[in-house]
Amino acid sequence: MKTILNVIWLLLCGLWMAIGYVVAGIICCILIITIPFGIASFRMANYALWPFGRTVVRKPSAGAASLIGNIIWLIVAGVWLAIGHIATGLALCITIIGIPLGIASFKMVPVSLLPLGAEIVPTGQPMPGGAPARI
């Protein structure tokens, strides 16, 4: 089922959202000081292509640098990518078949806003506290 949802996702919106993340990553890598944002953007582009079967968990070891970086990211690119996910999610929720895809798009909003200090892991992999990751 994950594979079917991922293929439908890729065709309907995953490719376009991934292109948005890649463009943001390239711009961040050109501006040398923002290379960590570019790397995070490329990770999220991979997640935006194939989201089902993976989830985002926060790293408890993320510190003040991650917080400052997230604030900068939020201003530079995070808001625009989150708006893209919200618009895509609303469009997908119009049909009954698209509702699971719309919900997945809404679940990507927090990581698009605050990517630093987050890790994308397969669903079912233990989280830092020992509990398995949820969808």
N, C-alpha and C positions, 0 to 999 in steps of 0.2 A: 504494500500500500504506500509506503514511503517513496518508493521509486516512481510510482504513478503520479503522486502528488508533486514530486520534484520535477518531473518532466512537464506537467501542466503548468507549474509555477514558472519554469524556465521559459516556456513559450509565451505565457501571458504577461509576465512582469519581471521575472528574475534577470533577464538579459539587460533590460533598460535600467534597472536599479543598480546592477553591477557596473554598467558603463558609468553611471553617476559617481559611484565610489572610485572607480579607476581614474576618472577625470580629476576628482578631488585629490587622489593620491599622487597623480603626476604633478599637479600644481604644488602640492606640499613638498614633493621631492625636489622640484626646481628651486624653491626657496629653502636653501640648505638647512637653515635652523629648524625647519618644521619636518624634517625627514621622519622622526618618530610618528608623526601624524600620518604621513604617507604610508608607512608600513602598516599602521593600524587600519587605514582605509583599504589597502589591498587585502588584508585579512577579512575585512567585512565584505568586500566585493566577492570573495570566495563563498562566504556565508550567504550572501544575497543570491548567488546562483543556485545553491543547493541547500536550502535551510532545513528541510524535514529530516529528522533523525539526528539533529544536532541542537544544542542549546547553549546559552550564554550563562556563565557563572562569574561572579565577581571574585577577584583575587583578594584575600584578606591582607596580603602583604603590600598592596598598593599604597603608596604614601603620598606625601604632600606634592611631589612632582607630578604625580598622576592627577591630582586634584587641579593643580594649576593648568596642566595640559588640557584637561577636559573643559575647563572654562574657556580657554583660547579656542579649542576645537568647536565648542558650542557656538561661539560668535562667528567663526570663519566658515564652517561648512555644516555643522551638526544640525542647525535649524532647517537648512534647505533640504538636507537628506531626510530629516524627519517629516517635513511637509510632503516630500515625495512618497514616503511610506504611508502616510495618512491618506493622501489622495488615492494612491493605488489600492489601499485597503477598502476605502469607501466604494471605489469602482468595482472591486471584486465582490463585495458583499451584496451587490444588486441582484445577483442570481443565487439560487440555492446551492448550486454546485461550487460557486466561487467563495462561499462563506468560510470554509477551512483555510483557503488561501488568503482571504482578507484578514482573518484572525492572525495568521502567521506574519502578515505584513505589519499589523499593529504590534506584535511581539518584538519586532525589530526596531521599533521607535526608540526604546531606551538605549540600546547599544549604538544607534546612530547618533544619539545626542551625547553620550558619554562613553566613548570606546576605550579609553585608556584605563587600565586596571580591570579589564574584562577578558575572559578567555572563552573561546568557542570550543566546546567539547562534545563528543558523541553522547546522545541520550542514553542514560543508563550507567555512564561512567561515574564513579564516586566523586562527590564534591569534596572540597577541603574538610568539611565537618564530618565526612564519613557517609552521609546519606546519598543515595543515587540521584543523579540529575534528572529533573522532570522536563517534559516537553514545553 
